[in-house]
Amino acid sequence: MIGFWIVAALMLAGVLALLLWPLLGAGKRVASSTGRETNLSVYRDQLRELDADLAAGTLDEAQHRAARSDVESRVLEDTANTEAAVAAAPANVRSVAVSVGLAIAVPALAVGLYFWVGTPAGINPPAQVAENQQGHPTTPAQIEAMMAQLEQRLQAEPNNVEGWVMLARSYAALRRFTDASAAYAQAAQLLPDNPHLLADYADVLAMSKQTLQGEPEKIIQRALKSDPSHLKALSLMGSAAFERQDYRAAVKWWEKILKAVPPNSAPAQSISNSIAEARSLAGMGAAPRATTPPAVAKISGTVMLDPALRARVSDTDTVFIFARAAGAGRSPPLAAMRKLVSDLPLTFTLDDSMAMMPSLNLSSATSVVVGARISKTGNVMPNPGDLQGFSQTVNVGAKNITITIDSEVK
């Protein structure tokens, strides 16, 4: 069995090499008549598709980085030489994304088709047969034959949606986009409201028609009606708007993606660049920067005086409430406030605005001890005879802390 899979893997690698060699630019290609600007537009579209696939989980981080690196290298090459051999015809739009898809899909589809219509039991033949026969690797012709068998099976089982999806993906991986579109159409009839299926269907149909306009855009609208936050559908809708030069609409669709992806991620950066380009072309100017106020560290609770000590103080005595970093001894407070005994019991909130020094505040610590002290002299430094109380060590941000002033400074 191991020998079978090793040989099959080697054969699949050979098939992938034949498929990916022309896609990844190993041989020379004819530059399109529209020249460098069209090439760069294709690259931008490829990057947007890769980022959408990463955000949607179609690609993992490693695959995304590898594909982006390949596209960026080709952009640099094209910038240095306007006659770089990169085809920019619509049929090759998102070719790198397709290449990554091939690298992932062909092995998976070959194995899937084998288990679907092949003879998996043949992997473990009887011992005497295994000794006399060698495993035969899966060839491109055999993959085509398995796909033909799947087509025949689907004629007998026309409601087998999983089979139609597998067939569609198999055709798409082999760049047979017209056949893939037909298979996706059958699957979409069975699952008319599945946004993932509809987005893939629209993408393949656009590759077949060499445009997102018309029927592909209608299918994207169906996907978004089913799931308004579907990342791939939003990306495709923005690309469709950009393609027909409706740049304001492209901004609108892509900004929805920007809200859904991590702010510092690679997809967010690429989408931001696309939005900036669309805004510029629409004459909208730069997008306003978000002015989210910085988070302010706080801590709050209640201070009360032990009734047994009430007779030792007067209403006009000063009460200092302060927070120090845990384990910092008598270091300067991170925050402090002043009240009167007449205010007791009182609720308090200490925050960064009450710091003694800007760089030494609650935000600079993770845990603190909160104290309260009554001073007859109003001196910020503790003196013998002052009354005080402290909390346990608490995390910054804690609420409902209770401090009881119940001891004397010695």
Secondary structure as GFF3:
##gff-version 3
##sequence-region A 1 410
A	DSSP	alpha_helix	2	23	.	.	.	ID=ss1
A	DSSP	alpha_helix	36	56	.	.	.	ID=ss2
A	DSSP	alpha_helix	61	80	.	.	.	ID=ss3
A	DSSP	three_ten_helix	90	92	.	.	.	ID=ss4
A	DSSP	alpha_helix	95	117	.	.	.	ID=ss5
A	DSSP	three_ten_helix	120	123	.	.	.	ID=ss6
A	DSSP	alpha_helix	127	132	.	.	.	ID=ss7
A	DSSP	alpha_helix	140	156	.	.	.	ID=ss8
A	DSSP	alpha_helix	161	173	.	.	.	ID=ss9
A	DSSP	alpha_helix	177	190	.	.	.	ID=ss10
A	DSSP	alpha_helix	195	209	.	.	.	ID=ss11
A	DSSP	alpha_helix	215	226	.	.	.	ID=ss12
A	DSSP	alpha_helix	231	243	.	.	.	ID=ss13
A	DSSP	alpha_helix	247	260	.	.	.	ID=ss14
A	DSSP	alpha_helix	266	281	.	.	.	ID=ss15
A	DSSP	beta_strand	298	305	.	.	.	ID=ss16
A	DSSP	three_ten_helix	307	312	.	.	.	ID=ss17
A	DSSP	beta_strand	318	325	.	.	.	ID=ss18
A	DSSP	beta_strand	335	340	.	.	.	ID=ss19
A	DSSP	three_ten_helix	341	343	.	.	.	ID=ss20
A	DSSP	beta_strand	346	351	.	.	.	ID=ss21
A	DSSP	three_ten_helix	352	354	.	.	.	ID=ss22
A	DSSP	three_ten_helix	362	364	.	.	.	ID=ss23
A	DSSP	beta_strand	367	375	.	.	.	ID=ss24
A	DSSP	beta_strand	387	390	.	.	.	ID=ss25
A	DSSP	beta_strand	394	395	.	.	.	ID=ss26
A	DSSP	beta_strand	401	405	.	.	.	ID=ss27
A	DSSP	beta_strand	407	408	.	.	.	ID=ss28
###
